[in-house]
Structure formats: C-alpha cells, structure tokens
Amino acid sequence: MDARPDRSLHWRPAFPVDAKLTLKALRRGRHDPAHREEADGLWRTALTSTGPVTYRIRQHRLDDLEVDAWGPGADELVEHIRAELGAHDHPEEFRPAHPVLDRARRRLPGLRVPRTGRVFEALVPAILEQRVVGLDAQAAWTRLLRAHGTPAPGTAPAAMRVMPHPEVWAKIPVWDWRRAGVDLRRSRTVVLAARHAGKLERAAADPAGVYRLLSAMPGIGVWTAAQVGHRALGDADALPLGDFDLGRMTGLALAGRALADKEVEAFYRPWRPHRYRVVRVLELTPGLAPRRSHRAPRAAVPLRKPVSGCGQRRRPGSAHLATPSRSRSATAISAGRARARPFR
C-alpha cells in the first residue's frame, strides 16, 4: 500500500497534456533509475533546490491528471509540475503548411515541450551523450546514478535513484568515470558544470541567460545547450544543430532526400520558433524516415583508460539517442545562427 504522499495535486488543464509522451524526452534509456513507467502511473525522481523528491503522475484523460510527491522537495515539485508538463508551451501556435508535419502533429495532441527548470539535471546526461553511441551514454548515466545517487524517497518502485548533488558529481573518482565508460574530456566537463551548477540554477528563469552561461563553458556547444533548452527551459526552438542524423531524418521525411549538414539550419528557418517541435514530431512519427543509420561498435566497459571518442555520433531519434557532430556556440540558439567552436 502506498504511503501517504507529502503533497498532491489534481490538475485539470484547459488544454491536452500527455504526460508520458511529454516527459519521455527526459528519460535516458529503458533502465534510467530516475524514470519508470508502471501500471499505476509514471514515476520520476528529481533533485530540487529544497531536496530530493519522488513523484508519480497518473493520467485519467488528456485534461485530467493527478500528481503525488514524496520527500523534502515535494512542495517545490508540485508547485512547478504544471510548467514541467508544458503549461507554458504553445503547440496550438504551430500550424505547419507542410502536409507531412501537419498530419504528424495532429496525431500527437497532448505532446508539449517540458520545462523542468532544473538546468544541471538536463546538462549532465547531455554531456555524457557527446560524441558517443547513445546506448553507451545511457549505460553511463545508469551506472553513475546507481553508484552515486541517493535512494528515492517515499514508495518509489525498486531501484529508483535520485541524481547526485553537484558536489558529489565534482568528487566522483576517476576510476568510477572509467568504469562507467566516460572518457576524460566528458568527465572534466561534468565536473566543471557541477562547480557552476548554482549559477546555472539561479538563471533558470532566464533562458537567454542560461545559454550565455553555457556558451562560456569549455566543452559546451550548441548541441549540448539545445538538449538543456528543450528539457529544462521549455524552448520549443532549441534546434540541435550538429546532430549526426538530423539532416538525414529531416530531409528524407520532408524533402525527399537527405540534407547536408550545411543545409539544415536554413531548411529549418521557416519553422521558427518551433524548430525543436518539428524535430520531436518527426521523431515520434514512425515511417517518415529510416530510424537508424550505421552505428559504431559499442565501447567496452569497464574501460582501462580514457578514450577520446567512441566512434559515431548519435542520431536525434529520441531524447537520449543523439550526439553532436561538432561543437558550436550555445548563444547561436537564441541568436539564430551557429558558429563553429571546437571543444576545449
């Protein structure tokens, strides 16, 4: 029997909300210890500014949801859950003239762009996903949460964990990074992000400010910033430029041919400020384009030494399966242009 939740909310929005579809963008693989779909609802954990929290979302209809939360962060989570489920998003303003997009978005009436407000939570797995096979990034996230996360408060399903505090990420031993399959460049970037986590969280209400902070951090480019933008900031225009398969997926679905990397940004220009929404709608519509291209071999884990890369970059298929083909200035997201910038 469930323990009484510390905070609950019965929400009846005036617009359609599909909680599982919307928050699927936050899941990092089937074994993500912070995300679980069960018969009694969608379970998630989070580390809020007031502490860890477990929350369950039960969906009765697209306009009828119940949220229960356990733990020190329960009040904060419930206060912000509407935004997390896309209350500030405006998909009704997306009226694409392209018939393929129009049909696809009509199939997904409850899909919204989430806004968790938790920047560091979105940034760490995005860094882990840089330039590696998606399955390896998911495995790294799972191993690190199991080893260094904290037990989920309340009556969460077995083995759920809360992501570590930034101070814990900053002190993870080098051998634990290697066991998780994370090379030296990515682990150093996570540690740097952990040291600036407080500043990033304080800027969460100002997306342009978050992008400025990210652009100033070595190892963070426009692709990584976009992953943060469409999860933590509710940015429906956060186009993941540089994604390995973005041109291929988009071109085959909408233009009849794969697009070259240099063509992608101009091709998406007519859909501003909904460029990420276009990507997400294409990802969730089966049959528009082949789902997979040739994939590099998986990395061997545990690793004996750091590796500079695991081969192929990630496709944009789901929120957790795409990696950047190159780094670019994060300010390009809000400025509408991308400037090549190597990882440092």
C-alpha positions, -999 to 999 in steps of 0.1 A, spaced: 0 0 0 13 34 -9 25 57 19 5 89 21 22 115 -3 37 146 12 20 167 -14 -6 160 -41 -22 179 -70 -53 172 -91 -48 192 -123 -75 197 -150 -58 218 -177 -78 236 -203 -56 220 -230 -45 185 -238 -15 171 -219 0 137 -225 23 133 -195 41 101 -207 47 115 -242 58 149 -230 82 136 -202 96 108 -224 121 134 -236 136 133 -200 141 96 -200 177 83 -205 172 48 -218 150 19 -207 170 14 -175 171 51 -163 169 49 -125 152 82 -124 123 74 -147 99 44 -146 66 37 -163 45 14 -142 9 2 -143 -1 28 -116 15 57 -134 47 75 -145 73 76 -117 102 100 -117 128 114 -92 144 148 -91 168 168 -71 152 202 -64 166 232 -46 148 220 -14 159 184 -16 152 151 -34 117 141 -45 99 111 -59 67 119 -79 41 99 -97 18 111 -124 -15 94 -131 -33 103 -162 -71 97 -165 -76 118 -196 -57 144 -216 -73 170 -194 -73 152 -161 -41 143 -142 -31 135 -106 3 141 -92 17 127 -59 51 137 -45 72 123 -16 103 138 0 118 171 10 113 185 -25 76 176 -27 63 211 -23 86 226 -48 80 199 -74 42 202 -72 44 240 -74 63 236 -107 48 204 -122 24 223 -145 54 240 -162 72 207 -163 43 193 -182 43 221 -207 18 246 -193 38 275 -207 42 258 -241 21 269 -271 18 240 -295 -15 255 -308 5 282 -325 24 256 -346 5 255 -379 29 240 -404 20 243 -441 39 211 -449 13 183 -451 36 157 -435 42 179 -405 5 189 -402 -6 152 -402 21 143 -377 13 170 -352 -24 162 -353 -16 126 -342 1 140 -311 -25 163 -294 -10 160 -259 26 165 -269 42 195 -252 77 208 -246 86 203 -209 102 230 -187 116 213 -156 136 244 -146 164 220 -134 193 230 -156 220 208 -141 198 178 -142 195 182 -180 231 192 -186 249 162 -171 234 135 -193 237 158 -223 274 160 -217 276 122 -213 259 118 -247 285 139 -265 302 121 -294 294 86 -283 269 58 -292 236 66 -274 234 32 -257 268 38 -241 257 72 -228 226 57 -213 246 30 -197 270 55 -182 241 76 -168 226 44 -152 258 32 -137 267 66 -122 232 71 -107 233 36 -92 267 42 -77 265 78 -65 228 87 -65 206 85 -34 176 62 -28 143 76 -40 122 89 -11 87 76 -4 73 45 -20 91 46 -54 95 14 -74 125 -7 -65 160 6 -75 149 41 -84 176 67 -76 179 105 -73 207 120 -92 237 131 -71 241 166 -58 266 187 -78 292 184 -50 291 147 -54 295 148 -92 325 171 -87 342 144 -64 335 112 -84 368 93 -85 384 90 -119 382 52 -118 344 54 -114 342 75 -145 362 50 -164 341 21 -151 310 39 -164 327 43 -198 331 81 -196 363 95 -211 384 122 -195 371 150 -217 334 144 -208 341 138 -171 361 170 -168 332 189 -185 307 174 -160 330 184 -131 332 219 -144 294 221 -148 290 209 -112 311 237 -100 289 262 -118 256 244 -110 244 271 -85 248 298 -111 230 278 -138 201 270 -115 197 307 -104 195 317 -141 168 290 -150 140 316 -153 160 334 -180 167 311 -209 189 336 -227 210 339 -195 214 302 -193 225 300 -229 251 327 -222 265 308 -192 266 276 -212 284 292 -241 311 304 -218 319 269 -205 346 249 -223 331 217 -237 296 230 -241 284 237 -277 251 245 -293 240 208 -295 245 203 -257 228 236 -250 199 226 -271 195 194 -251 192 216 -220 169 241 -237 141 217 -247 141 199 -214 149 224 -186 139 257 -203 108 248 -224 125 261 -255 105 248 -285 130 264 -308 161 246 -294 173 231 -327 201 205 -320 224 217 -348 253 193 -354 233 162 -346 246 133 -366 213 122 -382 193 155 -381 198 163 -418 191 127 -429 160 123 -408 146 158 -417 155 156 -454 141 121 -460 108 130 -442 102 165 -456 124 170 -487 127 135 -503 165 134 -498 190 136 -470 202 171 -462 239 180 -459 249 195 -425 253 229 -441 218 229 -454 200 220 -421 199 254 -404 184 272 -435 159 244 -440 145 248 -405 143 286 -407 106 288 -418 96 269 -386 110 293 -361 101 295 -332 91 258 -333 122 242 -347 127 217 -319 90 209 -321 94 199 -357 123 176 -347 103 160 -319 72 155 -341 93 137 -367 110 115 -341 76 104 -327 61 96 -361 70 61 -374 77 55 -410 87 91 -421 123 81 -424 145 51 -416 151 52 -378 187 41 -378 219 45 -398 251 26 -395 262 26 -358 297 24 -345 307 -6 -322 298 -3 -286 325 8 -261 340 -19 -239 331 -14 -202 348 -12 -178 374 9 -196 411 6 -186 419 41 -198 402 72 -211 391 72 -247 388 103 -268 357 91 -286 335 61 -292 332 64 -329 299 76 -344 279 105 -332 243 100 -320 211 102 -341 184 125 -329 158 97 -327 148 101 -291 157 124 -264 186 101 -254 199 88 -287 216 117 -305 251 131 -302 267 162 -317 288 161 -348 306 193 -337 306 219 -310 291 254 -317 285 284 -296 254 280 -274 244 316 -280 235 306 -316 203 291 -303 188 324 -293 207 344 -319 195 322 -348 230 314 -361 257 288 -353 294 295 -352 318 266 -352 337 263 -320 358 233 -311 356 216 -277 382 228 -253 
